[in-house]
């Protein structure tokens, strides 16, 4: 069996063995290296080693007697970004900004960021006919929002965009601010500085623990009534469930966030990724980028606090 793969723009500079591992998910790394040693992998009809750097347009041919599943992205990008059957297609959420290989959507509450029947699935299907072929890159979410959480979420459209966004996050040049309704009265501004640890079995974040990591959230109160507060939460770090866990630890769980001790009265919690701001890096990025609130969130704010 001969396999032919053609490299695209997002494969530029990637090692041959890594491209093969990505393109042939059922081939073990040891099998790939065995085929390379045996001269059964050619790049532009020449024998190549595992550290060969691949450039766009190069053709990789592999001869193997092993019949495994192959990720055929060289001829058709649809295997990396599958097209959904008509019955499963949904309208994409609002695009807040698109540029530099990054797309920012306004995710509605109730839609998972990744996994089956998720925003990730929708975006990949939408991009299927829009992206050049790639053997080693698949577009996807650059961070995550919980299913009930709404608001701004960024996806990579290109490898360059993914690398840029990751760098901006690492250098803390990209910041995110949320709106949330919490239980109890928070009068004035607060700073929540905690050590958080993650229980992967319970899928829950706790304060303290031997593997804890620092988490910092600054809180600004926007409205208060007898039972609830509307807050603006600016996350300096990016821990899983950071706002949910810290709000509960500081005595103000998100209203309706039963997992973290909230009551049942609101029928689910209200947390919205409201703003993204950049210090530098993307000249045409809005300052700030604002994700409009879902109607249900707006209605809850009006009901509880009389704000429009």
C-alpha positions as CSV (number, residue, x, y, z in Angstrom):
1,X,0.0,0.0,0.0
2,X,1.3,3.4,-1.0
3,X,0.2,6.5,0.8
4,X,0.6,10.0,-0.7
5,X,0.4,13.2,1.3
6,X,0.9,16.7,0.1
7,X,2.0,19.4,2.5
8,X,0.1,22.7,2.8
9,X,1.0,26.2,4.1
10,X,0.4,25.3,7.8
11,X,2.9,22.4,7.5
12,X,5.8,24.7,6.8
13,X,8.9,23.9,8.9
14,X,7.3,20.9,10.7
15,X,9.4,17.7,11.2
16,X,8.6,14.8,8.9
17,X,8.1,12.3,11.8
18,X,5.6,14.7,13.5
19,X,3.6,15.2,10.3
20,X,3.4,11.5,9.8
21,X,2.3,10.9,13.4
22,X,-0.4,13.5,12.9
23,X,-1.5,12.3,9.5
24,X,-1.4,8.6,10.4
25,X,-3.0,8.4,13.9
26,X,-3.1,4.6,13.9
27,X,0.6,4.3,13.1
28,X,2.7,4.1,16.3
29,X,5.7,6.4,16.5
30,X,8.0,3.3,16.5
31,X,6.4,2.0,13.3
32,X,6.9,5.4,11.6
33,X,10.6,5.5,12.6
34,X,11.0,1.9,11.4
35,X,9.6,2.8,8.0
36,X,11.8,5.8,7.8
37,X,14.9,3.7,8.6
38,X,13.9,1.2,5.9
39,X,13.7,4.0,3.3
40,X,10.0,3.5,2.8
41,X,9.3,7.2,3.2
42,X,10.2,9.5,0.4
43,X,9.9,13.3,0.2
44,X,9.7,14.6,-3.4
45,X,10.9,11.1,-4.4
46,X,14.0,11.3,-2.2
47,X,14.7,9.2,0.9
48,X,14.2,11.4,4.0
49,X,15.0,11.2,7.7
50,X,12.7,11.9,10.7
51,X,14.0,15.4,11.2
52,X,13.4,16.5,7.6
53,X,11.7,19.9,7.6
54,X,8.7,19.9,5.4
55,X,7.7,22.9,3.2
56,X,4.4,23.6,1.4
57,X,3.9,21.7,-1.8
58,X,6.2,18.8,-0.8
59,X,4.9,15.4,-1.6
60,X,5.4,12.6,1.0
61,X,5.1,9.0,-0.2
62,X,5.1,6.1,2.2
63,X,5.0,2.4,1.4
64,X,3.7,0.1,4.0
65,X,2.2,-3.4,4.3
66,X,0.3,-2.3,7.4
67,X,-3.3,-1.4,6.6
68,X,-4.2,1.3,9.1
69,X,-6.6,4.2,9.0
70,X,-5.2,7.2,7.3
71,X,-6.0,10.9,7.8
72,X,-6.3,11.8,4.2
73,X,-6.0,15.6,4.5
74,X,-3.7,16.0,1.5
75,X,-6.4,15.7,-1.2
76,X,-9.4,16.8,0.8
77,X,-9.5,19.0,4.0
78,X,-12.9,17.6,4.9
79,X,-11.4,14.8,6.9
80,X,-9.8,17.3,9.3
81,X,-12.8,19.6,9.1
82,X,-15.7,17.2,8.4
83,X,-18.8,18.5,6.7
84,X,-21.9,17.9,8.8
85,X,-24.9,16.3,7.2
86,X,-27.7,18.8,6.5
87,X,-29.8,17.6,9.4
88,X,-27.0,18.3,11.9
89,X,-26.0,21.8,10.6
90,X,-26.7,24.7,12.9
91,X,-26.3,28.4,12.3
92,X,-22.9,29.6,13.5
93,X,-22.9,32.0,16.4
94,X,-22.1,35.7,15.7
95,X,-18.6,36.3,14.6
96,X,-17.2,39.2,16.7
97,X,-13.9,39.5,14.9
98,X,-11.8,37.6,12.3
99,X,-8.2,38.3,11.3
100,X,-4.6,37.1,11.7
101,X,-5.7,33.5,11.6
102,X,-8.1,33.9,14.5
103,X,-11.9,34.0,14.7
104,X,-13.7,35.2,17.8
105,X,-17.3,33.9,18.2
106,X,-20.1,35.0,20.7
107,X,-20.9,31.5,22.1
108,X,-24.5,31.1,23.3
109,X,-25.1,29.4,26.7
110,X,-25.9,25.7,26.5
111,X,-23.5,25.0,23.6
112,X,-20.3,23.0,24.4
113,X,-17.0,24.5,23.3
114,X,-15.6,21.1,22.1
115,X,-16.6,17.5,21.8
116,X,-19.6,16.0,20.0
117,X,-22.3,18.5,18.7
118,X,-20.2,21.4,19.9
119,X,-19.1,24.8,18.6
120,X,-15.8,23.1,17.6
121,X,-17.7,20.7,15.3
122,X,-19.7,23.6,13.7
123,X,-16.7,25.7,13.1
124,X,-14.6,22.9,11.6
125,X,-17.5,22.1,9.2
126,X,-17.9,25.7,8.3
127,X,-14.1,26.0,7.6
128,X,-13.9,22.8,5.6
129,X,-14.1,24.5,2.2
130,X,-12.3,27.7,3.3
131,X,-8.9,26.5,4.4
132,X,-5.9,25.2,2.4
133,X,-4.8,21.6,2.9
134,X,-2.7,20.7,5.9
135,X,-1.2,17.5,7.1
136,X,-0.4,18.6,10.7
137,X,-2.8,21.4,11.6
138,X,-6.5,21.3,12.5
139,X,-8.4,24.4,13.5
140,X,-10.0,24.5,17.0
141,X,-10.8,26.5,20.1
142,X,-7.9,28.4,21.6
143,X,-9.4,28.3,25.1
144,X,-12.6,27.0,26.6
145,X,-15.9,28.2,28.0
146,X,-18.1,25.9,30.1
147,X,-21.3,24.8,28.4
148,X,-23.5,27.2,30.4
149,X,-21.1,30.1,30.0
150,X,-21.7,32.4,27.1
151,X,-19.6,35.0,25.4
152,X,-16.3,35.6,23.5
153,X,-14.4,32.5,22.5
154,X,-11.4,32.4,20.1
155,X,-10.7,29.7,17.4
156,X,-7.6,29.2,15.3
157,X,-8.1,29.4,11.6
158,X,-4.4,28.9,10.9
159,X,-1.3,27.6,12.7
160,X,0.1,31.1,12.7
161,X,-3.0,32.4,14.4
162,X,-2.9,29.6,17.0
163,X,0.7,30.4,17.8
164,X,0.0,34.1,18.0
165,X,-2.9,33.8,20.4
166,X,-1.0,31.3,22.6
167,X,1.9,33.8,22.8
168,X,-0.3,36.7,23.7
169,X,-1.9,34.7,26.5
170,X,1.4,33.5,27.8
171,X,2.8,37.0,27.8
172,X,-0.5,38.3,29.4
173,X,-1.1,40.7,26.6
174,X,-4.6,39.4,26.1
175,X,-7.0,39.9,29.0
176,X,-10.6,38.6,29.5
177,X,-13.4,40.2,31.6
178,X,-16.6,38.4,32.5
179,X,-20.0,39.5,33.8
180,X,-21.6,37.3,36.5
181,X,-24.5,37.3,38.9
182,X,-23.4,36.1,42.3
183,X,-25.2,35.4,45.6
184,X,-25.0,38.0,48.4
185,X,-23.9,41.6,48.4
186,X,-20.5,42.6,47.3
187,X,-20.1,46.3,48.1
188,X,-17.2,47.9,46.3
189,X,-14.3,46.3,44.6
190,X,-12.4,43.2,45.7
191,X,-9.3,41.2,44.7
192,X,-9.4,37.5,44.9
193,X,-6.0,35.9,45.2
194,X,-6.1,32.2,45.9
195,X,-4.3,28.9,45.3
196,X,-6.5,26.6,43.3
197,X,-6.2,22.9,42.6
198,X,-8.2,20.8,40.1
199,X,-9.9,17.4,40.9
200,X,-10.1,15.8,37.5
201,X,-12.2,13.0,38.8
202,X,-14.9,15.3,40.2
203,X,-14.2,17.9,37.5
204,X,-14.2,20.5,40.1
205,X,-11.7,23.2,41.2
206,X,-10.9,23.8,44.9
207,X,-9.0,26.3,47.0
208,X,-5.7,24.8,48.4
209,X,-4.2,21.4,47.8
210,X,-0.7,20.1,47.2
211,X,-0.8,20.8,43.5
212,X,-2.4,24.2,43.8
213,X,-1.6,27.1,41.4
214,X,-2.0,30.8,41.9
215,X,-5.2,32.4,40.7
216,X,-6.0,36.1,40.6
217,X,-9.3,37.8,39.8
218,X,-10.2,41.4,40.3
219,X,-13.9,42.1,41.0
220,X,-15.9,45.3,40.4
221,X,-19.5,45.6,41.6
222,X,-21.9,47.0,39.0
223,X,-25.3,46.5,40.8
224,X,-26.6,45.1,44.1
225,X,-29.9,44.1,45.6
226,X,-30.9,42.3,48.8
227,X,-29.9,38.9,47.5
228,X,-27.6,39.2,44.5
229,X,-24.7,41.2,43.0
230,X,-23.9,41.9,39.4
231,X,-20.1,41.9,39.1
232,X,-17.4,42.4,36.5
233,X,-14.7,39.8,37.0
234,X,-11.3,40.4,35.3
235,X,-9.2,37.3,35.3
236,X,-5.4,37.8,35.5
237,X,-4.7,34.1,35.4
238,X,-6.6,31.4,33.5
239,X,-7.4,28.5,35.7
240,X,-10.2,26.0,35.0
241,X,-13.5,27.2,36.6
242,X,-11.5,30.1,38.1
243,X,-14.4,32.5,38.6
244,X,-16.8,29.8,39.7
245,X,-14.4,28.4,42.3
246,X,-13.1,31.7,43.6
247,X,-16.6,33.2,43.9
248,X,-17.8,30.2,46.0
249,X,-14.6,30.3,48.1
250,X,-15.2,34.0,48.9
251,X,-18.8,33.3,50.0
252,X,-20.5,34.5,46.8
253,X,-21.1,31.5,44.5
254,X,-22.6,32.2,41.1
255,X,-26.4,32.3,41.5
256,X,-27.6,29.0,40.2
257,X,-24.2,27.3,40.2
258,X,-25.3,24.3,42.1
259,X,-21.9,22.5,41.6
260,X,-20.2,25.2,43.6
261,X,-22.9,25.8,46.2
262,X,-25.3,28.1,44.5
263,X,-29.0,27.9,44.9
264,X,-31.5,26.5,42.4
265,X,-33.8,29.6,42.1
266,X,-32.3,31.1,39.0
267,X,-32.4,27.9,36.9
268,X,-28.8,27.8,36.0
269,X,-25.9,30.2,36.5
270,X,-25.2,33.4,34.5
271,X,-21.5,33.9,33.5
272,X,-20.6,35.7,30.3
273,X,-17.2,36.3,28.7
274,X,-17.9,39.9,28.1
275,X,-14.6,41.6,26.9
276,X,-11.3,40.7,25.3
277,X,-8.6,43.3,25.4
278,X,-5.1,43.4,23.7
279,X,-2.2,45.5,24.7
280,X,-0.5,44.9,21.4
281,X,0.0,42.3,18.7
282,X,-3.1,42.7,16.5
283,X,-3.4,46.2,15.2
284,X,-7.0,45.9,13.9
285,X,-8.3,44.1,17.0
286,X,-11.2,46.1,18.6
287,X,-10.3,47.9,21.8
288,X,-12.0,46.3,23.5
289,X,-13.8,43.5,21.8
290,X,-17.3,43.3,23.4
291,X,-19.6,40.2,23.2
292,X,-23.3,41.3,23.5
293,X,-25.2,39.6,26.3
294,X,-27.7,36.8,25.6
295,X,-31.3,37.8,25.9
296,X,-31.9,35.6,29.0
297,X,-28.9,37.3,30.8
298,X,-30.2,40.8,29.9
299,X,-33.6,39.8,31.1
300,X,-32.2,38.5,34.4
301,X,-30.3,41.7,35.0
302,X,-33.4,43.8,34.4
303,X,-35.5,41.6,36.7
304,X,-33.0,41.5,39.6
305,X,-31.5,45.0,39.4
306,X,-33.8,47.1,37.2
307,X,-31.0,47.7,34.7
308,X,-31.4,47.7,30.9
